[in-house]
């Protein structure tokens, strides 16, 4: 089940930075923003796929994945469809940069 999106709060982020909190990683200041942007991109990819899909298909919730980076890891809710289509645009984009940033979303 998808958790509700809590908007990124710039004032809270700035205060956390002043307090010396980490910028990235599981509890990093920017992690909620990265999570929201990535989930929005994946949702847009699924929407575009469903719009052009010739076979009847529809959304079917999401599943949780762990995104691991050199600066830490965080949970990502990845959308899925009934046909269990492997949407690869975003994954390919991230994986292309995997060698330099060690991003792994295939968990």
Backbone as JSON, one array per atom type, in Angstrom:
{
  "sequence": "XXXXXXXXXXXXXXXXXXXXXXXXXXXXXXXXXXXXXXXXXXXXXXXXXXXXXXXXXXXXXXXXXXXXXXXXXXXXXXXXXXXXXXXXXXXXXXXXXXXXXXXXXXX",
  "N": [[0.84, -1.18, 0.0], [0.49, 2.22, -0.77], [2.12, 4.94, 0.77], [0.96, 8.11, 1.99], [1.98, 11.02, 0.18], [4.1, 13.35, 1.56], [4.57, 16.7, 1.29], [7.7, 18.19, 0.31], [9.39, 20.07, 2.65], [10.89, 23.02, 2.65], [11.77, 24.84, 4.63], [11.98, 23.21, 6.92], [13.94, 21.47, 5.97], [16.14, 23.22, 5.67], [16.52, 23.95, 8.35], [17.21, 21.47, 9.42], [19.64, 21.04, 8.11], [21.13, 23.11, 9.27], [21.3, 22.07, 11.79], [23.09, 20.1, 11.41], [22.38, 17.69, 10.2], [22.52, 14.84, 7.98], [22.85, 15.22, 4.42], [22.04, 13.4, 2.45], [20.97, 9.91, 2.16], [19.33, 7.41, 4.25], [17.87, 8.87, 6.26], [18.3, 11.38, 5.3], [18.36, 14.9, 4.54], [17.63, 15.68, 1.93], [16.5, 13.36, 0.95], [13.59, 12.86, 1.07], [12.74, 14.6, -0.99], [14.1, 13.63, -3.26], [12.95, 11.1, -3.36], [10.2, 11.76, -3.84], [10.37, 13.05, -6.36], [11.41, 10.97, -7.95], [9.42, 8.98, -7.69], [7.27, 10.37, -8.83], [8.19, 10.64, -11.48], [8.28, 7.95, -12.23], [5.57, 7.29, -12.03], [4.53, 8.95, -14.01], [5.73, 7.76, -16.22], [4.44, 5.26, -16.2], [1.78, 6.11, -16.62], [2.02, 7.23, -19.21], [2.7, 4.93, -20.6], [0.36, 3.36, -20.25], [-1.46, 4.94, -21.6], [-0.75, 4.58, -24.29], [-0.87, 1.88, -24.63], [-1.98, -0.9, -26.39], [-3.33, -3.18, -25.64], [-5.91, -3.87, -23.34], [-5.35, -2.53, -20.17], [-4.45, -1.6, -16.81], [-3.75, 0.45, -13.88], [-2.22, -1.04, -10.99], [-1.71, -0.68, -8.2], [1.23, -0.4, -6.11], [4.65, -1.3, -5.42], [7.16, -1.75, -2.94], [10.49, -0.73, -3.18], [13.99, -0.87, -2.56], [16.21, 1.7, -2.92], [19.53, 1.91, -3.54], [22.33, 3.88, -3.01], [25.57, 5.47, -3.27], [25.55, 7.23, -1.21], [23.77, 6.29, 0.62], [20.64, 4.56, 1.36], [17.14, 4.32, 0.43], [13.57, 3.85, 0.7], [11.42, 3.24, -2.03], [8.35, 3.7, -3.63], [7.21, 1.89, -6.19], [5.23, 2.14, -9.04], [2.85, -0.15, -10.53], [1.35, -2.15, -13.17], [-1.53, -4.06, -14.27], [-0.69, -5.91, -16.17], [1.84, -6.34, -15.43], [3.99, -4.96, -16.56], [7.32, -4.3, -17.45], [8.59, -1.46, -16.81], [11.02, 0.53, -18.09], [12.3, 2.94, -18.69], [12.99, 4.94, -16.71], [14.47, 3.31, -14.97], [16.5, 2.44, -16.71], [17.72, 4.89, -17.21], [18.68, 5.56, -14.67], [20.29, 3.32, -14.21], [22.19, 3.56, -16.22], [23.84, 5.39, -15.2], [24.85, 4.02, -13.17], [27.45, 2.96, -12.81], [29.06, 5.16, -12.13], [27.73, 6.32, -9.97], [26.77, 4.26, -8.51], [24.04, 3.26, -8.33], [21.29, 1.28, -7.51], [18.32, -0.05, -8.3], [17.07, -2.41, -8.52], [15.99, -4.16, -6.57]],
  "CA": [[0.0, 0.0, 0.0], [1.27, 3.44, -0.91], [2.02, 5.91, 1.85], [0.65, 9.43, 1.43], [3.11, 11.9, -0.06], [4.19, 14.54, 2.38], [5.35, 17.63, 0.48], [9.02, 18.57, 0.8], [9.32, 21.33, 3.39], [12.18, 23.68, 2.53], [12.17, 25.42, 5.92], [12.41, 22.1, 7.77], [15.2, 20.99, 5.42], [17.19, 24.18, 6.03], [16.76, 23.83, 9.78], [17.93, 20.2, 9.63], [21.02, 21.28, 7.68], [21.77, 23.93, 10.3], [21.52, 21.19, 12.94], [24.13, 19.15, 11.07], [21.85, 16.42, 9.68], [23.06, 14.41, 6.68], [22.14, 15.71, 3.24], [21.43, 12.26, 1.77], [20.91, 8.69, 2.96], [17.99, 7.01, 4.69], [17.22, 9.98, 6.96], [18.89, 12.6, 4.78], [17.52, 16.08, 4.34], [17.1, 15.7, 0.56], [15.91, 12.07, 0.59], [12.17, 12.95, 0.71], [12.58, 15.27, -2.29], [14.55, 12.67, -4.28], [11.9, 10.07, -3.4], [9.01, 12.3, -4.5], [10.67, 13.28, -7.77], [11.56, 9.67, -8.61], [8.1, 8.34, -7.76], [6.47, 11.12, -9.81], [8.69, 10.27, -12.81], [7.84, 6.57, -12.51], [4.12, 7.34, -12.23], [4.34, 9.55, -15.34], [6.11, 6.74, -17.19], [3.35, 4.28, -16.25], [0.64, 6.77, -17.25], [2.29, 7.31, -20.64], [2.63, 3.56, -21.12], [-1.04, 2.93, -20.28], [-2.15, 5.73, -22.64], [-0.47, 4.07, -25.62], [-0.97, 0.43, -24.62], [-3.07, -1.38, -27.25], [-4.05, -4.22, -24.91], [-6.5, -3.27, -22.14], [-4.47, -2.63, -19.02], [-4.71, -0.52, -15.87], [-2.86, 0.5, -12.73], [-2.44, -2.1, -10.02], [-1.0, -0.37, -6.97], [2.68, -0.19, -6.15], [5.44, -2.16, -4.55], [8.26, -1.03, -2.33], [11.84, -1.12, -3.59], [15.05, -0.14, -1.89], [17.17, 2.34, -3.82], [20.83, 2.0, -2.88], [23.29, 4.78, -3.64], [26.79, 5.59, -2.48], [25.29, 8.08, -0.06], [22.77, 5.67, 1.48], [19.51, 3.94, 0.68], [15.81, 4.73, 0.86], [12.47, 3.09, 0.12], [10.75, 3.87, -3.16], [7.13, 3.02, -4.03], [7.2, 1.82, -7.64], [3.89, 1.78, -9.54], [2.79, -1.31, -11.42], [0.09, -2.32, -13.87], [-2.05, -5.44, -14.21], [0.08, -6.77, -17.07], [3.17, -6.43, -14.85], [4.92, -4.44, -17.56], [8.6, -3.86, -16.92], [8.86, -0.1, -17.28], [12.48, 0.6, -17.98], [12.88, 4.23, -19.03], [13.65, 5.53, -15.55], [15.48, 2.37, -14.48], [17.63, 2.51, -17.64], [18.38, 6.16, -16.99], [19.44, 5.45, -13.43], [21.29, 2.26, -14.35], [23.25, 4.04, -17.09], [24.72, 6.15, -14.33], [25.14, 3.11, -12.06], [28.88, 2.79, -12.62], [29.67, 6.31, -11.46], [27.05, 6.66, -8.73], [26.4, 3.01, -7.86], [22.62, 3.24, -8.03], [20.71, -0.02, -7.77], [16.91, -0.06, -7.96], [16.54, -3.72, -8.89], [15.88, -4.96, -5.36]],
  "C": [[0.88, 1.24, 0.0], [1.03, 4.37, 0.27], [1.7, 7.26, 1.25], [1.91, 10.25, 1.26], [3.03, 13.1, 0.85], [5.09, 15.51, 1.61], [6.68, 17.97, 1.14], [8.92, 19.95, 1.43], [10.72, 21.97, 3.42], [12.65, 24.24, 3.87], [12.67, 24.34, 6.88], [13.76, 21.56, 7.29], [16.35, 21.92, 5.79], [17.53, 24.1, 7.51], [17.55, 22.55, 10.09], [19.39, 20.33, 9.2], [21.79, 22.1, 8.71], [22.11, 23.09, 11.54], [22.56, 20.11, 12.64], [23.64, 17.8, 10.58], [22.47, 16.12, 8.32], [22.2, 14.93, 5.54], [21.4, 14.58, 2.54], [21.47, 11.04, 2.68], [19.5, 8.46, 3.47], [17.23, 8.14, 5.38], [17.77, 11.33, 6.51], [17.88, 13.7, 4.53], [16.87, 16.07, 2.96], [16.4, 14.4, 0.15], [14.42, 12.16, 0.28], [11.93, 13.6, -0.65], [12.99, 14.34, -3.42], [13.5, 11.59, -4.47], [10.68, 10.57, -4.16], [9.23, 12.5, -5.99], [10.76, 11.96, -8.54], [10.22, 8.97, -8.75], [7.2, 9.05, -8.77], [6.88, 10.77, -11.24], [8.23, 8.86, -13.18], [6.34, 6.5, -12.76], [3.8, 7.91, -13.61], [4.68, 8.55, -16.43], [5.0, 5.7, -17.33], [2.13, 4.88, -16.94], [0.82, 6.85, -18.77], [2.2, 5.93, -21.29], [1.17, 3.11, -21.26], [-1.83, 3.68, -21.35], [-1.93, 5.15, -24.03], [-0.57, 2.55, -25.72], [-2.19, -0.01, -25.44], [-3.92, -2.44, -26.56], [-4.64, -3.58, -23.66], [-5.64, -3.56, -20.9], [-4.83, -1.49, -18.07], [-3.74, -0.61, -14.7], [-3.22, -0.6, -11.74], [-1.59, -1.86, -8.77], [0.48, -0.12, -7.16], [3.35, -1.2, -5.25], [6.64, -1.36, -4.07], [9.59, -1.61, -2.8], [12.83, -0.3, -2.76], [16.02, 0.4, -2.93], [18.46, 2.51, -3.03], [21.75, 2.91, -3.68], [24.54, 4.83, -2.78], [26.57, 6.41, -1.22], [24.23, 7.5, 0.88], [21.66, 5.05, 0.68], [18.2, 4.48, 1.22], [14.77, 3.88, 0.14], [11.77, 3.9, -0.95], [9.51, 3.05, -3.5], [7.05, 3.05, -5.55], [5.83, 1.38, -8.13], [3.96, 0.55, -10.44], [1.42, -1.34, -12.1], [-0.31, -3.78, -13.83], [-1.27, -6.4, -15.08], [1.51, -6.97, -16.56], [4.26, -6.03, -15.85], [6.19, -3.96, -16.87], [8.92, -2.5, -17.53], [10.32, 0.2, -17.03], [13.07, 1.98, -18.25], [13.64, 4.83, -17.85], [14.75, 4.6, -15.03], [16.72, 2.4, -15.38], [18.42, 3.8, -17.45], [19.24, 6.1, -15.74], [20.57, 4.44, -13.56], [22.44, 2.69, -15.25], [24.28, 4.8, -16.27], [25.21, 5.29, -13.16], [26.63, 2.99, -11.78], [29.48, 3.95, -11.84], [29.02, 6.61, -10.12], [26.58, 5.44, -7.95], [24.95, 3.01, -7.39], [22.08, 1.88, -8.4], [19.25, 0.0, -7.34], [16.27, -1.4, -8.28], [16.44, -4.64, -7.69], [14.5, -5.55, -5.23]]
}
